Amino acid sequence: MRRRHRAAQGRPGGGGLPHGEAHLFRRRPAQVLRRGRPHVTDVAAPDRRRTFGPVVLVGVAAGVLAAVAANRPWVSGSAGAVDTSAGDELTSVLRLDTFQQSPLAGALALLVLACWGVLLVTRGLFRRGVAVLGALAAVALLVTTVLARGSLHDSLAQALREAAAAPTAQVSVTGWWWVALAASVVVVVASVAAVALVAAWPEMGARYDAPAQGEPPLREPETNLDIWKALDEGHDPTA
């Protein structure tokens, strides 16, 4: 049959057909009804959930590397017959190794690792608070590592001059300080990313929580709707 009018005109005297509007064919974000009001779904939420594994893995690996590097000598030097890089008994007797490491950096690295561990087993506002604490500890670790280069250098130089009764001492930074510095930078980046993304990360289900005293036992699901509700609450209906 031959069309007698355009699609946008509709029937004679009519208001026009809706399919003639070009904007109706544009793709729009899906909407979800929540409490009677439409809300546009967050399309980027699945992408943020995928960052959970990589960010945690990078943060934990960098934290372990920073903790290991903190227990290694960051500076070494020599004065007269005393040489810390030789690793002889004289260095231990004079306790020169105490001027080569930063105990504060090691403690902060362990705190960062503890925060990453807590992030894996908590949820809600407490989880966000732990993420912020881990970021603050990471920043403190980076600042401590940067400042330790100068403080350890001066302390070891003075200790070497006193031990060898020499007027001068040669002190240099070891490779472990550079490793600690690089690990601290990575820890800061991962911790800040955790603060920004932790709200979208998957959380541990409520069935892993310790049961409260006097809490009634869970009844077995009877219908398919009960099964889905149990799964949404984090329970295993098959257990």
N, CA, C and O of each residue as an XYZ file, in Angstrom:
956
protein
N       0.846     -1.203      0.000
C       0.000      0.000      0.000
C       0.872      1.240      0.000
O       1.952      1.252      0.590
N       0.394      2.295     -0.673
C       1.152      3.534     -0.762
C       0.855      4.396      0.458
O      -0.299      4.586      0.845
N       1.930      4.915      1.055
C       1.759      5.798      2.200
C       1.289      7.159      1.709
O       1.875      7.735      0.793
N       0.244      7.662      2.315
C      -0.327      8.931      1.910
C       0.156     10.102      2.760
O      -0.129     11.252      2.426
N       0.862      9.849      3.823
C       1.342     10.936      4.672
C       2.643     10.499      5.318
O       2.939      9.306      5.382
N       3.410     11.445      5.791
C       4.676     11.136      6.457
C       4.427     10.562      7.848
O       3.360     10.742      8.434
N       5.448      9.864      8.360
C       5.268      9.212      9.682
C       5.109     10.223     10.790
O       4.441      9.949     11.788
N       5.719     11.407     10.632
C       5.673     12.393     11.709
C       4.370     13.158     11.738
O       4.081     13.853     12.713
N       3.539     13.036     10.632
C       2.312     13.807     10.605
C       1.149     13.096     11.268
O       0.232     13.735     11.784
N       1.187     11.776     11.253
C       0.063     11.030     11.817
C      -1.143     11.086     10.909
O      -1.058     11.476      9.744
N      -2.260     10.690     11.468
C      -3.494     10.728     10.711
C      -3.978     12.162     10.574
O      -3.573     13.052     11.322
N      -4.828     12.353      9.630
C      -5.377     13.715      9.478
C      -6.094     14.149     10.751
O      -7.012     13.481     11.227
N      -5.661     15.264     11.281
C      -6.261     15.764     12.512
C      -5.656     15.173     13.765
O      -6.047     15.551     14.870
N      -4.696     14.239     13.627
C      -4.083     13.605     14.792
C      -2.845     14.348     15.243
O      -2.432     15.329     14.624
N      -2.258     13.874     16.321
C      -1.094     14.536     16.895
C       0.225     13.996     16.420
O       1.268     14.469     16.873
N       0.233     13.047     15.545
C       1.494     12.504     15.056
C       1.848     11.205     15.733
O       1.482     10.985     16.888
N       2.556     10.341     15.033
C       2.946      9.053     15.584
C       4.208      9.193     16.417
O       5.104      9.945     16.033
N       4.314      8.488     17.557
C       5.494      8.643     18.409
C       6.765      8.120     17.783
O       7.857      8.594     18.098
N       6.630      7.107     16.863
C       7.868      6.561     16.322
C       8.532      7.504     15.342
O       9.631      7.224     14.864
N       7.908      8.577     15.044
C       8.529      9.535     14.163
C       9.541     10.419     14.859
O      10.305     11.118     14.194
N       9.566     10.406     16.194
C      10.504     11.224     16.947
C      11.872     10.553     16.961
O      11.992      9.382     17.319
N      12.907     11.305     16.568
C      14.252     10.711     16.467
C      14.841     10.394     17.822
O      15.623      9.452     17.953
N      14.473     11.184     18.857
C      15.105     10.980     20.150
C      14.645      9.714     20.842
O      15.268      9.263     21.804
N      13.530      9.127     20.343
C      13.048      7.896     20.967
C      13.969      6.717     20.697
O      13.905      5.708     21.399
N      14.822      6.831     19.689
C      15.705      5.724     19.343
C      17.067      5.848     20.007
O      17.928      4.988     19.822
N      17.270      6.905     20.775
C      18.537      7.050     21.474
C      18.578      6.154     22.697
O      17.565      5.935     23.361
N      19.757      5.644     22.981
C      19.912      4.746     24.127
C      20.002      5.537     25.409
O      20.814      6.455     25.525
N      19.185      5.192     26.355
C      19.153      5.883     27.631
C      19.607      4.957     28.747
O      19.434      3.743     28.638
N      20.186      5.496     29.824
C      20.577      4.643     30.958
C      19.369      4.026     31.636
O      18.311      4.643     31.757
N      19.554      2.805     32.067
C      18.454      2.104     32.730
C      18.125      2.765     34.049
O      18.987      3.363     34.693
N      16.868      2.651     34.446
C      16.392      3.230     35.688
C      15.879      2.134     36.599
O      15.290      1.150     36.152
N      16.112      2.322     37.869
C      15.675      1.370     38.881
C      14.802      2.108     39.871
O      15.171      3.181     40.349
N      13.648      1.545     40.185
C      12.740      2.162     41.131
C      13.162      1.828     42.552
O      13.266      0.658     42.922
N      13.402      2.855     43.338
C      13.756      2.693     44.739
C      12.844      3.580     45.568
O      12.908      4.807     45.503
N      11.998      2.930     46.348
C      11.051      3.641     47.200
C      10.166      4.573     46.390
O       9.862      5.693     46.801
N       9.761      4.076     45.223
C       8.805      4.818     44.437
C       9.397      5.909     43.583
O       8.651      6.570     42.861
N      10.716      6.142     43.622
C      11.333      7.193     42.832
C      12.348      6.571     41.888
O      13.095      5.681     42.293
N      12.394      7.020     40.632
C      13.356      6.456     39.673
C      14.752      6.977     39.938
O      14.934      8.165     40.206
N      15.743      6.096     39.866
C      17.142      6.461     40.015
C      17.915      5.828     38.871
O      17.694      4.668     38.523
N      18.801      6.583     38.305
C      19.648      6.051     37.239
C      20.712      5.169     37.853
O      21.393      5.585     38.790
N      20.868      3.973     37.351
C      21.840      3.034     37.896
C      23.251      3.493     37.589
O      23.495      4.137     36.568
N      24.174      3.163     38.469
C      25.567      3.530     38.289
C      26.223      2.533     37.351
O      26.494      1.395     37.733
N      26.477      2.964     36.119
C      27.051      2.058     35.120
C      28.483      1.701     35.475
O      28.952      0.623     35.112
N      29.204      2.597     36.191
C      30.608      2.364     36.511
C      30.804      1.461     37.718
O      31.940      1.114     38.042
N      29.705      1.064     38.408
C      29.848      0.234     39.604
C      30.501     -1.110     39.314
O      31.389     -1.506     40.069
N      30.107     -1.854     38.242
C      30.801     -3.123     37.965
C      32.286     -2.941     37.708
O      33.091     -3.785     38.102
N      32.662     -1.837     37.045
C      34.082     -1.601     36.789
C      34.828     -1.349     38.091
O      35.967     -1.791     38.241
N      34.208     -0.648     39.034
C      34.860     -0.411     40.317
C      34.987     -1.693     41.120
O      35.965     -1.871     41.845
N      34.023     -2.581     41.004
C      34.119     -3.858     41.720
C      35.280     -4.699     41.210
O      35.883     -5.459     41.967
N      35.591     -4.563     39.928
C      36.699     -5.342     39.359
C      38.055     -4.862     39.854
O      39.045     -5.584     39.728
N      38.121     -3.666     40.411
C      39.397     -3.159     40.908
C      39.765     -3.731     42.270
O      40.872     -3.499     42.755
N      38.863     -4.467     42.889
C      39.111     -4.972     44.240
C      40.353     -5.854     44.286
O      41.259     -5.612     45.084
N      40.398     -6.870     43.441
C      41.530     -7.793     43.442
C      42.853     -7.145     43.104
O      43.813     -7.304     43.858
N      42.947     -6.403     41.974
C      44.237     -5.792     41.634
C      44.741     -4.799     42.671
O      45.925     -4.808     43.005
N      43.859     -3.939     43.190
C      44.305     -2.923     44.151
C      44.779     -3.583     45.443
O      45.819     -3.206     45.982
N      44.034     -4.555     45.941
C      44.437     -5.240     47.175
C      45.744     -6.000     46.968
O      46.620     -5.984     47.833
N      45.876     -6.665     45.821
C      47.097     -7.426     45.555
C      48.314     -6.511     45.486
O      49.361     -6.824     46.052
N      48.181     -5.384     44.795
C      49.302     -4.440     44.691
C      49.618     -3.840     46.057
O      50.785     -3.713     46.425
N      48.576     -3.471     46.816
C      48.809     -2.879     48.136
C      49.488     -3.831     49.097
O      50.407     -3.436     49.814
N      49.046     -5.089     49.125
C      49.649     -6.064     50.029
C      51.088     -6.374     49.615
O      51.974     -6.455     50.465
N      51.323     -6.547     48.303
C      52.677     -6.847     47.832
C      53.639     -5.707     48.151
O      54.765     -5.940     48.591
N      53.187     -4.468     47.924
C      54.044     -3.320     48.239
C      54.262     -3.189     49.739
O      55.349     -2.807     50.173
N      53.243     -3.500     50.539
C      53.412     -3.450     51.985
C      54.406     -4.475     52.500
O      55.215     -4.180     53.380
N      54.345     -5.681     51.949
C      55.312     -6.719     52.341
C      56.726     -6.309     51.943
O      57.670     -6.483     52.712
N      56.863     -5.766     50.744
C      58.187     -5.332     50.299
C      58.719     -4.194     51.165
O      59.910     -4.157     51.476
N      57.848     -3.270     51.555
C      58.282     -2.178     52.436
C      58.681     -2.693     53.815
O      59.639     -2.195     54.407
N      57.952     -3.689     54.334
C      58.292     -4.252     55.641
C      59.632     -4.988     55.596
O      60.421     -4.905     56.537
N      59.884     -5.705     54.506
C      61.160     -6.411     54.370
C      62.306     -5.422     54.241
O      63.351     -5.589     54.869
N      62.106     -4.373     53.414
C      63.170     -3.390     53.218
C      63.452     -2.597     54.483
O      64.581     -2.154     54.691
N      62.443     -2.410     55.335
C      62.642     -1.652     56.574
C      63.546     -2.391     57.553
O      64.151     -1.763     58.422
N      63.647     -3.692     57.433
C      64.516     -4.479     58.305
C      65.897     -4.721     57.715
O      66.653     -5.551     58.221
N      66.224     -4.014     56.667
C      67.535     -4.109     56.045
C      68.268     -2.774     56.233
O      67.626     -1.742     56.432
N      69.597     -2.786     56.172
C      70.339     -1.516     56.345
C      70.080     -0.546     55.204
O      70.188     -0.904     54.031
N      69.739      0.682     55.560
C      69.476      1.713     54.560
C      70.721      2.553     54.257
O      70.816      3.167     53.194
N      71.661      2.574     55.182
C      72.904      3.316     54.975
C      74.066      2.438     55.406
O      73.912      1.556     56.251
N      75.199      2.677     54.834
C      76.427      1.977     55.204
C      77.572      2.976     55.112
O      77.489      3.980     54.404
N      78.630      2.680     55.837
C      79.755      3.600     55.830
C      80.995      2.984     56.433
O      80.987      1.838     56.882
N      82.060      3.764     56.436
C      83.338      3.310     56.978
C      84.094      4.516     57.521
O      83.929      5.650     57.072
N      84.928      4.212     58.505
C      85.799      5.227     59.104
C      86.973      4.494     59.731
O      86.789      3.709     60.661
N      88.153      4.739     59.242
C      89.326      4.035     59.751
C      89.240      2.558     59.472
O      89.099      2.142     58.322
N      89.326      1.749     60.534
C      89.256      0.296     60.387
C      87.835     -0.240     60.509
O      87.625     -1.446     60.377
N      86.888      0.596     60.748
C      85.495      0.173     60.931
C      84.758      0.337     59.608
O      84.766      1.410     59.004
N      84.116     -0.753     59.165
C      83.360     -0.737     57.908
C      82.078     -1.525     58.121
O      82.122     -2.729     58.376
N      80.946     -0.861     58.019
C      79.659     -1.532     58.254
C      79.292     -2.483     57.123
O      78.581     -3.460     57.354
N      79.758     -2.222     55.914
C      79.419     -3.097     54.789
C      80.137     -4.431     54.850
O      79.757     -5.362     54.140
N      81.174     -4.550     55.688
C      81.904     -5.815     55.803
C      81.120     -6.856     56.563
O      81.326     -8.054     56.370
N      80.218     -6.413     57.429
C      79.409     -7.360     58.196
C      80.191     -8.125     59.227
O      79.840     -9.265     59.531
N      81.233     -7.553     59.776
C      82.041     -8.257     60.760
C      81.424     -8.118     62.146
O      80.427     -7.423     62.339
N      82.062     -8.816     63.129
C      81.545     -8.789     64.488
C      81.738     -7.426     65.149
O      81.024     -7.082     66.092
N      82.692     -6.663     64.659
C      82.936     -5.354     65.252
C      81.725     -4.436     65.078
O      81.416     -3.623     65.950
N      81.056     -4.578     63.957
C      79.865     -3.758     63.723
C      78.761     -4.095     64.706
O      78.055     -3.206     65.183
N      78.606     -5.389     65.015
C      77.583     -5.798     65.978
C      77.964     -5.401     67.391
O      77.105     -5.004     68.179
N      79.246     -5.505     67.719
C      79.672     -5.143     69.062
C      79.472     -3.658     69.318
O      79.041     -3.259     70.399
N      79.781     -2.863     68.343
C      79.605     -1.418     68.469
C      78.159     -0.974     68.265
O      77.832      0.204     68.414
N      77.295     -1.936     67.922
C      75.864     -1.654     67.707
C      75.659     -0.560     66.650
O      74.803      0.314     66.779
N      76.466     -0.649     65.626
C      76.307      0.316     64.543
C      75.106      0.001     63.659
O      74.626      0.856     62.915
N      74.622     -1.255     63.752
C      73.471     -1.624     62.925
C      72.207     -0.890     63.351
O      71.268     -0.780     62.562
N      72.162     -0.386     64.578
C      70.996      0.362     65.026
C      70.877      1.717     64.335
O      69.806      2.323     64.323
N      71.977      2.185     63.764
C      71.960      3.460     63.050
C      71.743      3.271     61.545
O      71.806      4.231     60.778
N      71.491      2.042     61.136
C      71.325      1.761     59.708
C      69.884      1.468     59.320
O      69.578      1.362     58.133
N      69.003      1.336     60.288
C      67.617      0.964     60.015
C      66.669      1.975     60.645
O      67.059      2.785     61.486
N      65.411      1.904     60.216
C      64.363      2.773     60.754
C      63.261      1.897     61.344
O      62.426      1.387     60.598
N      63.237      1.710     62.656
C      62.179      0.897     63.264
C      60.785      1.467     63.045
O      59.817      0.713     62.940
N      60.674      2.790     62.974
C      59.363      3.399     62.744
C      58.806      3.019     61.382
O      57.607      2.771     61.249
N      59.657      2.971     60.379
C      59.196      2.566     59.048
C      58.707      1.126     59.051
O      57.709      0.807     58.405
N      59.399      0.256     59.771
C      58.945     -1.132     59.859
C      57.607     -1.248     60.554
O      56.760     -2.034     60.129
N      57.396     -0.480     61.619
C      56.122     -0.520     62.334
C      54.987      0.009     61.459
O      53.891     -0.551     61.467
N      55.236      1.069     60.711
C      54.205      1.612     59.834
C      53.882      0.656     58.692
O      52.726      0.551     58.285
N      54.879     -0.034     58.176
C      54.619     -1.020     57.124
C      53.741     -2.158     57.636
O      52.854     -2.629     56.926
N      53.988     -2.594     58.860
C      53.140     -3.633     59.441
C      51.723     -3.126     59.684
O      50.761     -3.879     59.531
N      51.587     -1.856     60.063
C      50.248     -1.275     60.241
C      49.493     -1.229     58.923
O      48.295     -1.507     58.877
N      50.190     -0.881     57.859
C      49.552     -0.870     56.538
C      49.078     -2.268     56.160
O      47.969     -2.426     55.649
N      49.891     -3.269     56.401
C      49.492     -4.647     56.093
C      48.296     -5.075     56.933
O      47.406     -5.771     56.444
N      48.278     -4.661     58.190
C      47.135     -4.994     59.046
C      45.853     -4.355     58.518
O      44.792     -4.979     58.547
N      45.944     -3.130     58.040
C      44.763     -2.465     57.485
C      44.259     -3.182     56.240
O      43.049     -3.307     56.053
N      45.151     -3.650     55.396
C      44.725     -4.406     54.215
C      44.037     -5.701     54.621
O      43.061     -6.112     53.995
N      44.540     -6.338     55.660
C      43.885     -7.560     56.125
C      42.498     -7.307     56.672
O      41.588     -8.104     56.445
N      42.319     -6.197     57.398
C      41.010     -5.875     57.955
C      40.029     -5.518     56.852
O      38.838     -5.805     56.972
N      40.508     -4.895     55.778
C      39.621     -4.548     54.660
C      38.966     -5.780     54.040
O      37.865     -5.695     53.496
N      39.635     -6.910     54.122
C      39.107     -8.117     53.493
C      37.956     -8.744     54.275
O      37.170     -9.500     53.705
N      37.842     -8.444     55.567
C      36.869     -9.150     56.415
C      35.854     -8.220     57.051
O      35.093     -8.658     57.914
N      35.814     -6.961     56.661
C      34.864     -6.023     57.242
C      34.019     -5.404     56.141
O      34.232     -5.667     54.958
N      33.065     -4.587     56.539
C      32.192     -3.915     55.588
C      31.600     -2.667     56.235
O      31.707     -2.455     57.443
N      30.979     -1.856     55.401
C      30.289     -0.686     55.908
C      31.221      0.463     56.257
O      32.316      0.594     55.710
N      30.748      1.297     57.194
C      31.504      2.482     57.595
C      32.819      2.117     58.271
O      33.817      2.820     58.112
N      32.824      1.030     59.019
C      34.064      0.603     59.668
C      35.124      0.275     58.617
O      36.305      0.569     58.804
N      34.701     -0.328     57.530
C      35.648     -0.656     56.460
C      36.234      0.604     55.841
O      37.427      0.655     55.544
N      35.399      1.621     55.645
C      35.897      2.878     55.093
C      36.870      3.548     56.061
O      37.877      4.124     55.649
N      36.554      3.464     57.357
C      37.468      4.044     58.337
C      38.820      3.363     58.329
O      39.850      4.022     58.471
N      38.828      2.045     58.163
C      40.092      1.308     58.098
C      40.867      1.691     56.840
O      42.094      1.783     56.869
N      40.153      1.916     55.735
C      40.821      2.342     54.505
C      41.487      3.705     54.684
O      42.600      3.926     54.207
N      40.803      4.612     55.371
C      41.396      5.928     55.634
C      42.608      5.793     56.545
O      43.626      6.449     56.323
N      42.505      4.941     57.576
C      43.642      4.715     58.464
C      44.828      4.133     57.710
O      45.968      4.534     57.942
N      44.569      3.195     56.813
C      45.654      2.625     56.010
C      46.308      3.655     55.109
O      47.523      3.632     54.918
N      45.500      4.572     54.546
C      46.075      5.625     53.702
C      46.942      6.571     54.524
O      48.011      6.982     54.072
N      46.489      6.920     55.730
C      47.300      7.792     56.588
C      48.605      7.111     56.993
O      49.659      7.745     57.024
N      48.527      5.811     57.305
C      49.742      5.071     57.650
C      50.690      4.977     56.456
O      51.908      5.024     56.627
N      50.138      4.844     55.248
C      50.977      4.783     54.052
C      51.695      6.107     53.810
O      52.877      6.130     53.467
N      50.967      7.211     53.993
C      51.602      8.524     53.831
C      52.696      8.722     54.885
O      53.772      9.237     54.583
N      52.410      8.307     56.123
C      53.416      8.412     57.184
C      54.638      7.550     56.874
O      55.767      7.933     57.178
N      54.408      6.385     56.267
C      55.530      5.520     55.875
C      56.392      6.191     54.819
O      57.619      6.127     54.885
N      55.763      6.828     53.853
C      56.530      7.516     52.810
C      57.331      8.682     53.383
O      58.499      8.863     53.039
N      56.708      9.470     54.254
C      57.414     10.596     54.861
C      58.577     10.108     55.724
O      59.661     10.692     55.696
N      58.354      9.046     56.486
C      59.410      8.490     57.337
C      60.586      7.986     56.498
O      61.746      8.181     56.859
N      60.273      7.342     55.387
C      61.338      6.831     54.523
C      62.164      7.963     53.932
O      63.390      7.871     53.864
N      61.499      9.028     53.504
C      62.221     10.153     52.912
C      63.108     10.841     53.956
O      64.265     11.159     53.681
N      62.563     11.066     55.141
C      63.331     11.758     56.185
C      64.436     10.889     56.768
O      65.440     11.407     57.258
N      64.258      9.561     56.719
C      65.254      8.669     57.312
C      66.579      8.712     56.574
O      67.619      8.400     57.154
N      66.559      9.086     55.327
C      67.816      9.121     54.577
C      68.798     10.112     55.205
O      69.975      9.796     55.379
N      68.322     11.291     55.541
C      69.215     12.281     56.137
C      69.549     11.997     57.583
O      70.692     12.169     58.007
N      68.537     11.554     58.359
C      68.782     11.316     59.783
C      69.708     10.126     60.009
O      70.610     10.191     60.844
N      69.490      9.036     59.267
C      70.360      7.872     59.414
C      71.776      8.166     58.916
O      72.753      7.670     59.476
N      71.876      8.963     57.875
C      73.188      9.326     57.356
C      74.002     10.059     58.412
O      75.165      9.726     58.640
N      73.403     11.052     59.056
C      74.125     11.831     60.072
C      74.425     10.995     61.319
O      75.508     11.102     61.894
N      73.467     10.163     61.735
C      73.665      9.356     62.946
C      74.778      8.331     62.748
O      75.623      8.152     63.625
N      74.779      7.657     61.593
C      75.811      6.657     61.349
C      77.183      7.313     61.190
O      78.182      6.762     61.653
N      77.248      8.461     60.553
C      78.528      9.141     60.391
C      79.121      9.524     61.745
O      80.322      9.368     61.969
N      78.292     10.015     62.629
C      78.779     10.375     63.955
C      79.217      9.142     64.730
O      80.246      9.166     65.405
N      78.437      8.055     64.639
C      78.793      6.823     65.339
C      80.096      6.240     64.796
O      80.892      5.714     65.573
N      80.331      6.316     63.519
C      81.568      5.802     62.942
C      82.773      6.629     63.383
O      83.831      6.075     63.681
N      82.619      7.929     63.424
C      83.739      8.775     63.869
C      84.097      8.501     65.323
O      85.274      8.499     65.685
N      83.094      8.270     66.151
C      83.363      7.975     67.551
C      83.958      6.588     67.727
O      84.835      6.395     68.568
N      83.491      5.612     66.941
C      83.986      4.247     67.081
C      85.409      4.096     66.580
O      86.201      3.363     67.173
N      85.745      4.782     65.489
C      87.081      4.653     64.910
C      88.021      5.760     65.350
O      89.199      5.755     64.990
N      87.516      6.700     66.117
C      88.328      7.854     66.553
C      88.955      8.547     65.352
O      90.125      8.930     65.357
N      88.128      8.689     64.328
C      88.591      9.304     63.087
C      87.887     10.638     62.891
O      86.755     10.807     63.345
N      88.528     11.579     62.228
C      87.899     12.886     62.026
C      86.779     12.871     60.989
O      85.876     13.705     61.050
N      86.823     11.934     60.035
C      85.826     11.882     58.970
C      85.291     10.459     58.818
O      85.895      9.493     59.282
N      84.151     10.364     58.161
C      83.535      9.066     57.872
C      82.817      9.157     56.533
O      82.240     10.187     56.185
N      82.867      8.058     55.793
C      82.199      8.000     54.494
C      80.920      7.178     54.648
O      80.977      6.009     55.028
N      79.775      7.779     54.357
C      78.470      7.132     54.498
C      77.721      7.255     53.181
O      77.728      8.314     52.554
N      77.078      6.177     52.765
C      76.300      6.159     51.521
C      74.993      5.411     51.741
O      74.852      4.632     52.683
N      74.054      5.663     50.861
C      72.738      5.015     50.931
C      72.798      3.677     50.196
O      73.378      3.585     49.114
N      72.202      2.650     50.779
C      72.177      1.331     50.166
C      70.973      1.198     49.224
O      70.107      2.070     49.166
N      70.948      0.099     48.501
C      69.831     -0.140     47.590
C      68.528     -0.425     48.296
O      67.457     -0.236     47.718
N      68.596     -0.882     49.550
C      67.368     -1.176     50.282
C      66.557      0.077     50.578
O      65.332      0.015     50.678
N      67.237      1.221     50.718
C      66.473      2.453     50.927
C      65.671      2.795     49.683
O      64.525      3.232     49.789
N      66.252      2.605     48.509
C      65.524      2.875     47.279
C      64.356      1.910     47.105
O      63.297      2.296     46.610
N      64.544      0.666     47.509
C      63.444     -0.303     47.460
C      62.315      0.126     48.396
O      61.140      0.065     48.034
N      62.684      0.559     49.602
C      61.673      1.015     50.552
C      60.943      2.248     50.041
O      59.735      2.382     50.236
N      61.669      3.144     49.392
C      61.040      4.352     48.852
C      60.043      4.007     47.750
O      58.924      4.521     47.744
N      60.438      3.148     46.827
C      59.532      2.754     45.742
C      58.309      2.021     46.292
O      57.188      2.268     45.848
N      58.519      1.119     47.258
C      57.393      0.394     47.851
C      56.457      1.344     48.587
O      55.240      1.159     48.557
N      57.004      2.349     49.241
C      56.167      3.311     49.964
C      55.297      4.117     49.009
O      54.132      4.383     49.303
N      55.852      4.502     47.881
C      55.064      5.243     46.888
C      53.911      4.390     46.364
O      52.786      4.873     46.233
N      54.191      3.121     46.064
C      53.145      2.224     45.575
C      52.085      2.000     46.651
O      50.895      1.934     46.345
N      52.509      1.882     47.900
C      51.555      1.694     48.990
C      50.628      2.898     49.118
O      49.429      2.738     49.342
N      51.178      4.095     48.976
C      50.348      5.298     49.057
C      49.316      5.325     47.931
O      48.145      5.622     48.167
N      49.747      5.016     46.716
C      48.818      5.021     45.580
C      47.714      3.989     45.777
O      46.542      4.289     45.549
N      48.071      2.782     46.197
C      47.070      1.736     46.403
C      46.132      2.083     47.553
O      44.935      1.807     47.473
N      46.649      2.678     48.610
C      45.811      3.025     49.761
C      44.832      4.141     49.429
O      43.674      4.093     49.842
N      45.287      5.142     48.690
C      44.380      6.215     48.265
C      43.315      5.668     47.317
O      42.156      6.076     47.391
N      43.692      4.758     46.436
C      42.706      4.124     45.559
C      41.697      3.319     46.354
O      40.519      3.278     45.999
N      42.144      2.676     47.430
C      41.223      1.921     48.274
C      40.202      2.835     48.941
O      39.028      2.480     49.046
N      40.636      3.999     49.389
C      39.700      4.945     50.009
C      38.636      5.383     49.008
O      37.467      5.523     49.368
N      39.028      5.598     47.768
C      38.094      6.071     46.751
C      37.172      4.969     46.238
O      36.056      5.262     45.807
N      37.610      3.706     46.274
C      36.860      2.617     45.652
C      36.243      1.645     46.640
O      35.484      0.767     46.229
N      36.538      1.767     47.924
C      36.106      0.746     48.879
C      34.590      0.658     48.974
O      34.063     -0.408     49.291
N      33.874      1.748     48.710
C      32.410      1.710     48.811
C      31.791      0.801     47.766
O      30.705      0.266     47.990
N      32.451      0.610     46.627
C      31.922     -0.235     45.550
C      32.498     -1.638     45.562
O      32.093     -2.464     44.743
N      33.421     -1.938     46.450
C      34.036     -3.260     46.485
C      33.098     -4.283     47.114
O      32.273     -3.929     47.957
N      33.217     -5.554     46.711
C      32.387     -6.603     47.323
C      32.740     -6.784     48.789
O      33.885     -6.602     49.202
N      31.719     -7.149     49.567
C      31.890     -7.307     51.001
C      31.611     -8.737     51.400
O      30.924     -9.470     50.688
N      32.139     -9.127     52.524
C      31.908    -10.467     53.056
C      30.467    -10.583     53.542
O      29.935     -9.653     54.149
N      29.843    -11.714     53.277
C      28.451    -11.917     53.666
C      28.258    -11.960     55.169
O      29.197    -12.197     55.929
N      27.019    -11.726     55.582
C      26.717    -11.701     57.010
C      26.816    -13.081     57.652
O      26.898    -13.184     58.876
N      26.810    -14.132     56.853
C      26.867    -15.467     57.446
C      28.243    -15.796     58.004
O      28.405    -16.786     58.718
N      29.256    -14.954     57.675
C      30.581    -15.149     58.246
C      30.750    -14.444     59.572
O      31.777    -14.605     60.231
N      29.749    -13.658     59.980
C      29.849    -12.961     61.254
C      29.646    -13.939     62.406
O      29.000    -14.975     62.245
N      30.199    -13.605     63.564
C      30.003    -14.423     64.751
C      28.559    -14.300     65.201
O      28.045    -13.183     65.266
N      27.883    -15.396     65.513
C      26.483    -15.308     65.934
C      26.355    -14.612     67.281
O      27.116    -14.870     68.213
N      25.380    -13.730     67.356
C      25.136    -13.019     68.611
C      24.412    -13.918     69.597
O      23.727    -14.859     69.196
N      24.561    -13.631     70.893
C      23.907    -14.424     71.921
C      22.406    -14.181     71.865
O      21.948    -13.043     71.772
N      21.658    -15.262     71.923
C      20.210    -15.156     71.895
C      19.636    -14.945     70.520
O      18.440    -14.688     70.385
N      20.459    -15.047     69.492
C      19.952    -14.860     68.142
C      19.193    -16.096     67.708
O      19.714    -17.204     67.835
N      17.972    -15.947     67.197
C      17.184    -17.114     66.811
C      17.798    -17.816     65.617
O      18.366    -17.153     64.748
N      17.705    -19.134     65.543
C      18.276    -19.858     64.410
C      17.534    -19.529     63.125
O      16.341    -19.224     63.136
N      18.256    -19.595     62.029
C      17.663    -19.306     60.737
C      16.762    -20.453     60.309
O      17.136    -21.625     60.365
N      15.562    -20.077     59.878
C      14.647    -21.117     59.405
C      14.965    -21.455     57.958
O      15.454    -20.616     57.200
N      14.684    -22.671     57.595
C      14.978    -23.113     56.245
C      14.017    -22.463     55.255
O      12.829    -22.329     55.548
N      14.519    -22.057     54.081
C      13.630    -21.446     53.089
C      12.632    -22.461     52.553
O      12.963    -23.618     52.298
N      11.406    -21.994     52.392
C      10.341    -22.867     51.923
C      10.004    -22.638     50.453
O       9.650    -23.580     49.744
N      10.109    -21.417     50.001
C       9.769    -21.091     48.621
C      11.002    -20.541     47.906
O      12.035    -20.277     48.521
N      10.864    -20.377     46.594
C      11.965    -19.794     45.825
C      12.257    -18.366     46.251
O      13.406    -17.925     46.204
N      11.223    -17.637     46.667
C      11.425    -16.264     47.128
C      12.263    -16.239     48.406
O      13.115    -15.368     48.580
N      12.014    -17.210     49.305
C      12.819    -17.293     50.524
C      14.278    -17.614     50.216
O      15.181    -17.120     50.892
N      14.505    -18.431     49.208
C      15.875    -18.774     48.831
C      16.615    -17.537     48.328
O      17.764    -17.297     48.700
N      15.946    -16.755     47.478
C      16.595    -15.550     46.960
C      16.840    -14.537     48.067
O      17.868    -13.861     48.070
N      15.911    -14.425     49.002
C      16.121    -13.508     50.126
C      17.309    -13.947     50.973
O      18.087    -13.111     51.432
N      17.453    -15.251     51.181
C      18.587    -15.753     51.960
C      19.904    -15.469     51.259
O      20.895    -15.132     51.908
N      19.924    -15.602     49.929
C      21.143    -15.294     49.182
C      21.486    -13.810     49.242
O      22.658    -13.445     49.335
N      20.476    -12.960     49.191
C      20.720    -11.521     49.292
C      21.269    -11.139     50.650
O      22.062    -10.202     50.745
N      20.874    -11.831     51.703
C      21.343    -11.538     53.056
C      22.691    -12.179     53.364
O      23.225    -11.993     54.457
N      23.252    -12.934     52.413
C      24.544    -13.545     52.621
C      24.487    -14.925     53.231
O      25.523    -15.451     53.639
N      23.319    -15.533     53.308
C      23.191    -16.872     53.883
C      23.240    -17.922     52.775
O      22.951    -17.636     51.613
N      23.605    -19.119     53.155
C      23.650    -20.245     52.214
C      22.443    -21.123     52.466
O      22.420    -21.846     53.462
N      21.449    -21.093     51.613
C      20.244    -21.897     51.870
C      20.467    -23.387     51.766
O      19.634    -24.165     52.228
N      21.573    -23.806     51.170
C      21.852    -25.238     51.031
C      22.614    -25.811     52.218
O      22.763    -27.027     52.332
N      23.109    -24.922     53.124
C      23.897    -25.401     54.256
C      23.006    -26.006     55.327
O      23.501    -26.463     56.357
